[in-house]
Amino acid sequence: MSEKLEPRPRCLKRGGRITPDDSKYIRGRVEIKLPGEETGAHVTEGKEEVIIVLEGTATVHLGRRIVKLRPGFAFFIGEGVLHNVRNAGRKRLRYVYVRSLAPNEGHHGH
């Protein structure tokens, strides 16, 4: 019987990502947005997402609704929700996003 290897620990620093080699079910990374930058409106088809603000203020647009998140705040975005994360502040925005694996994505999708 072979021993199962322990998963390698991941430190999500600038540019760090959780990849298919790290996890079967989640993906994520640290994002940095300068003032005025945004992700662009998108829908996480078949996925759920959590945003955790580390620095700056994130303005999350959910249709007509706008939510401002400061450092230490976490925000859940459900499957199929149109959203956009924007840095409307004057300082850099740094946040972690973690999302579930989409059913059609398989264990090696991006």
C-alpha positions in Angstrom: 0.0 0.0 0.0 1.5 3.4 -1.0 1.5 6.3 1.4 -0.5 9.4 0.4 1.7 12.5 0.3 0.7 15.5 2.3 -0.5 18.4 0.1 2.1 21.1 -0.3 1.4 24.2 1.6 0.7 27.3 -0.5 1.4 30.9 0.4 -0.7 33.2 -1.7 1.6 36.2 -2.2 1.5 38.6 -5.1 0.9 36.4 -8.2 0.4 33.3 -6.1 -2.3 30.9 -7.2 -4.1 27.8 -6.1 -3.8 25.5 -9.1 -5.1 22.0 -10.1 -1.8 20.7 -8.7 -2.7 22.2 -5.3 -6.4 21.5 -4.9 -9.0 19.3 -6.6 -11.9 21.6 -5.8 -10.9 25.3 -5.5 -8.9 27.9 -7.4 -7.7 31.3 -6.3 -5.1 33.9 -6.2 -4.1 37.3 -4.9 -5.2 40.2 -7.0 -3.8 43.7 -7.1 -5.8 46.5 -8.6 -4.5 50.1 -8.9 -6.9 53.0 -8.5 -9.5 52.9 -11.3 -8.7 49.3 -12.3 -11.4 46.6 -12.2 -11.9 42.9 -13.1 -14.6 43.7 -15.7 -18.2 42.5 -15.3 -18.4 38.7 -15.4 -20.5 35.8 -14.3 -18.9 32.9 -12.5 -20.8 30.2 -14.4 -21.2 27.1 -12.3 -18.8 28.5 -9.6 -19.0 30.2 -6.2 -16.5 32.8 -5.1 -15.2 34.5 -2.0 -13.4 37.8 -2.0 -11.2 38.7 1.1 -9.9 42.2 1.1 -6.3 42.6 2.5 -5.5 46.2 1.6 -7.5 49.2 0.2 -11.2 49.3 -0.5 -13.0 47.0 -3.0 -16.2 48.3 -4.7 -18.2 45.2 -5.7 -20.9 45.9 -8.3 -23.7 43.3 -8.3 -26.2 44.5 -10.9 -27.5 47.8 -9.5 -26.2 47.0 -6.0 -22.8 48.3 -4.8 -21.0 46.9 -1.8 -17.8 48.5 -0.4 -15.4 46.2 1.3 -12.5 47.3 3.6 -9.5 45.3 4.8 -10.6 42.2 6.8 -14.0 42.0 5.1 -14.9 38.8 3.2 -17.7 38.7 0.6 -19.5 35.6 -0.9 -20.6 35.7 -4.5 -23.0 32.9 -5.5 -23.1 30.9 -8.7 -24.4 32.7 -11.8 -24.1 36.3 -10.3 -23.0 39.1 -12.6 -20.3 41.1 -10.7 -17.3 43.4 -11.1 -14.6 44.2 -8.5 -13.3 47.7 -8.8 -10.8 49.9 -7.0 -12.6 53.2 -6.7 -10.1 54.4 -4.0 -6.9 56.3 -4.2 -4.7 53.5 -2.9 -3.8 50.1 -4.2 -6.4 47.3 -3.7 -5.1 43.9 -2.7 -7.5 41.0 -2.2 -7.6 37.2 -2.4 -10.3 35.5 -4.4 -11.1 31.8 -3.9 -13.6 30.1 -6.1 -15.1 26.6 -6.4 -14.4 24.4 -9.3 -17.1 24.5 -12.0 -18.7 21.1 -12.6 -17.6 21.1 -16.3 -14.1 22.3 -15.5 -12.7 19.0 -14.4 -9.7 18.7 -12.0 -7.2 20.2 -14.4 -9.2 23.2 -15.7 -8.2 26.8 -15.2 
